[in-house]
Amino acid sequence: MEKKREYYLDIAKVASMIGVIIVHTGAISWYEGPFGVYPWGVLNIFDMLGRFSVPVFLMISGYLFLNPQRQVRPSDIFKKYLPRLLCAFFFWSFLYALITSGFMTSRSLSEGVGERLLHDTLAGRYHMWYIFAIAGLYIITPVLRPVAADRNAMRYFLLVSFILTYLIPTLQLIPAVADSTFWFTGKFDLSHISGYVFYYLAGYYFGTEDLGPKQRRLIYGIGIAAAFIMFIVVSVAIISQQYPAHTYHEYTNAGMPMYGLAAFVFFRYRFKDVDPDAKIMRAIIKLSKMNLGIYLVHDFGLIVFRKIGLKPVMGTPFIMLPLLALADFGISVCIVFVISHIPVLKKWVI
């Protein structure tokens, strides 16, 4: 029997995509000093507001691919999902490289232009790390599906993974803790082993677990508190050091899973009974289907903004940053819409 479409996932995808674009739009000026309460502090507010996006993306993927009703064979992964991801990566990476390497403005391949073109194509644009992260999760999905089928095994993994992958490395950022415990806790950093697998499994667990009102309120409270603490720590650290480090709000920090989980649970319960025939939902469903393409192409608009000098700190950041983010979202939607009418490109690059 075909599984009924869960429309909250479409809303979560579109909201997360907008969140990613907000973070990257703010990054145009986020690294520019001086780092103070205004205007940089406004950018930091938007940056934290959008940080739920990648965890939610990973949780959605885990919820979908670990579902036993969906058949995911190793052959499907290597013949269907991975080839599409790699084609999309190299197609868009090459187009980005044409712009960033200087190839389009150079009359020859001298002065290292050819080498930069090759390097930028293989390395990919900064946001394209996600393609390899999700590809890795796809590869180990057949191994994770038996774990996802056992609730006790999942609870054990999520607890141990959170402690060893997120909590302990985060505690090591506190000098007093690191100085006295690193000889022991430093040996238990398993981020290279479990990494984003936590989000992947958490998506399936909390997407299928029946949560009561009290449990949801607890998750929301912890998530909001985690985001607030991260925001305060990031603000104090960067303003005092006058250096825009990302150390305190990486996706591997302990607060980020709590923040992302709260957002995922919110989408699941707040929008579980939406009307799919409403005009706004029909538009959201269409945008949701364009999600990967929008993610891949959205930096083209930001590159243009940088070239012509459009910055979120122009005028009032509270207004300018959302306007630029929405403009970039609109540009990205238009690009993907055009490509979606080219059969070969529609299948392989978006």
N, C-alpha and C positions, 0 to 999 in steps of 0.2 A: 504494500500500500504506500502510495506517495506521501511523503511527509508534508504537512501543511506549512506554508511559508510563514516564517516568523518575522513580522514587519518591523519589530523593534531593532532587528539586526540592520535593516536598511537605514533606519534613523541613526543608529550608532555609527555606521560606516560614514555617512555624510557628515555628521557632527565631528567625527574624528578627523576626517579629511580637512574640514575647515579649521580644526584645531592645529593640525600640522602646518597649514598655510599661515596661520596667525603666528606661530612660533618662528617660522622661517622668514616671514615678513619683518618681524621685530628684529631678527638677527642682522638685518641690513645696517642697523645702527646700534645693536646691542653691545658690540665690541668697541664702540667709540667712547672714549672718556670725554670729560670727567664723569666718574661714576658717582652720582648723587641721587637724592630723593626725586629730583625732577630735572630733566625729562627721563633719565635712564630708569628711574624707579618705576615709571609707568610701563616701560617696555618689559620690565621684570614681572609686573603684575600679569600682563598678557601672556608672557612666556610661561608662567606657572599655570595659568588657566588652560593653556593648550596642551600641557604635558601629559594629560590623561590619554592622548590619542594613540600613541604607539602601543602602550599596554593593552588598550581596548582592541586595536587591530589584531594583536597577537592572540588575545583571548577569543575573539570571534573566529579566527582560523582554527584554534584548538577545538572550540565548540563544534564547528562544522566537520572537521576532518577526523575527530576522534569519536564521532557519533556512530554507534554500531549499525544504524540503519543506512549509513552511507558506505558503500563498498570501496575501499581504497587498497588496491593491490600494489605490490612493489613494481609490477610492470606498468601500472597506470602512472606511478610517480616518475619513472624514468622515461616513459614514452610519451606522456601527455603533459604533466605539470612542469617538470624541470625544463624540457625543451622550450616551452612557451616563456618561462621566466628568463631563461638565458637569451632567447631571441629578443625579448623586450629590453633586457639589460643592454646588450651590445648595440641594438638599433639606436636607442635613445642616448646611450653613452657616447656613441660616435658623433651624433648630432651635437651634443653638448661640447664634445672635444673640438669639433670644427670651430666653435665660437671661442672657447677658452684658450685654445692652444696658440692662437694667432694665425692659424692657417688661412683664414678667409681674408686677412689683410696683408698677408705676406706674398711677395711675388716669386718666392722660391722656397725650397725646403731647407735652405741653409740656416745657420744660426740656431740649430736645434729644433726648428719648428716641426719637422717630421717626427723626431723623437718625442716631443711633447704631445703631438697628436696621438701617437701610439700609446704613450703612458696614460694620458687622460682617458682614452678609450677603454683601456684595460682596468684602470682604477675606478672609473665611474664617477659621477657627480656625488657630492657629499651625502645626499639623501638616499642614494641608491644602495647603501649598505643593507637596507631592509630587504632587498631582493635576495641577498645571500643568506640572511638570517632566516627568512621564511623558507628558502630552499632547503636549508639544513634541517629545519623542523619537519618539512615534508619527507625528507629522506629517512628520518627516524620514526615517522608516524606508525609504521607497522609494529615497531617495538613498543610504542607507547599505548597502543590500543588495548592490549591486555591489561595494562595498568589502569587505564581509564574505566575498564569494565569491572574493576574491583574497588569499591568505595573505600575500604580500609587501606588498601595499598595507595590509593590516591591521597587520602588524608595524611598518611605517613610521609609520602614523598613531598607534599606541599609544605608540611611542617618542617621537615629536615632541610629541604631546599631553601626555605625562607631564612632559617637560622644560619645555615652555612654559606649561602650564596649572597644574601642581602644584609642580614642583621650584623653578623660578625665583621664583614668588610666595612660596613658603615660605622660601627663602633671604633674601628681602627683609625677613623678620621679625627677622633677625639684624642688629642695629645696625651692626656692623663691616662686614658685607657690603653692607647697603643704602647706607651712607654713601659707599662707594667705587665701587659699581657701578650704582646706580640710574639714572644718566644713560643707561646702555645697556640693562641688563636690564629696567628698568621699562617699556620700550617693547615688550617681548615677552610681556606678560601677555595671553594669549588666552583667559582663562577665560570671557569672554562669547561666544566662538565655539565652543570645543570643550566646555567645561563638563562635564556629565554624559555626554556622548557617549563619553568614555573608558570609563566603567563599562559602558555599553551594548554597545560593541564588544568590550570585554574579556570580557564574559560569553559572547559567542558564540565568541570565539577560544579561551578556556581551557575552554570547555565542549565543544569539539570537538578540541582539541589533545591528542595522546597524550603524557602526561607520565610519565616513568619515576620510580622511587622516589627517586633522587638529586635530580631536578628538584623533586619534591614537597617533599622535606625542605628544600631551599634556599628554596622559596617559603614554607613554614611558618616557617622560621627568620627570614627577612626580615620576615614579617608580625608575628610575636611581638615581634621587636626594635623594629619601628616602633610597635606599640601601647605597649610599655614606655617608649620614649623620649617619645612623646606624653604618656603619663601623668605621667612625671617632670617634663617641661617645664610642663605645665598645673599640676601641683601646686605647683612652685616659684614659678611666675609669680603664681598667684592667692594663695597664702599670703603671699608677700612683699609683694604690692601690696594685699592685702586687698580685691580687686575681682574679681568672678566673670566675667572675660572669656572668650569662646568662641574667641578669635582662634587659639589654638594647636591646636584639634582640630576645626576645620571640615572638612566633607567635601571641600573643595578643597585641603586641606593634603597635602603629599607623602606623609606616613605613612599616610593613610587608604586610598588605593587599594591599598597593600601589605597592609594589615590586612584589608580587605574581600576582596581576591583570595585571600589565604591561607584565609579562612573558606569562600569559594566552592569552592576546590579541595578543601578538607577534606570538605565535604559531598558533593562529587561522588564521591570515591574511597572515603570511609569508609562511605557508605551506598548504594553502587551495586548491591549484591546483597541488599537487604533482602527479607524475605518479605512480599509485599503482603496475604497472607491472615491475618497475625498480627493479634490484636486491637488492639494499639497502633498498627499501621500503618493499619488501617481507620479508627481515630479520627483519626489525623493527616491522612489523605486528606480526610476530611470537614471538618476544621478548615482545611486548605489551601484548599478551595473557598470558605470563608467569609472568606478573608484580607483582601480589600479592604474588606468590610463591617466587620470587626473593627478595621481601621486607622482607618476613618472615625469609628466610634462610641466608640472607647476613651477619649476624653477626657471623656465624660459621667461615668464612674465617678470619674475624678480630680477633676472639679469638685465632686462630692459629697464626696469625701474632704476637699477644702479647706474646704468649707462647714461640715462637722462637726468640723473640727480634727484629722483623722487625718493624721499626718506620718510619713515614714520615719525621722525622728530620735527618735521616741517609743520609749523603751526602747532596745533594741540594734538599730542600723541593719542589722547583718548579718542579722538575723532579720526585722525589721519591714519593710524595703524589699521583699524577695522576697514576703512575705506579702501586702502591699498590691498588688504587681504581679500576683500570681496571682489575687487577689480581683477586680481590675479586668479581667483577662483573662476570668475566669468571667462577670462582668457583661456584658462585650462579647459573648461567645459567646451568652449567653441572649438579648440584644437581637437579634442577627443571626438566631438560630434562629427567633424569633417572626416577624421580617420575612420570612424565607425562605418562610413559609407564606402570604404575601400576594402573589399572582402579579405584579401590576403593580409593586409595590415591589421584589420579588425581581429583576425584570428590569432596573430602572432605577437603583436606589439602593444596591445592595450587590453 
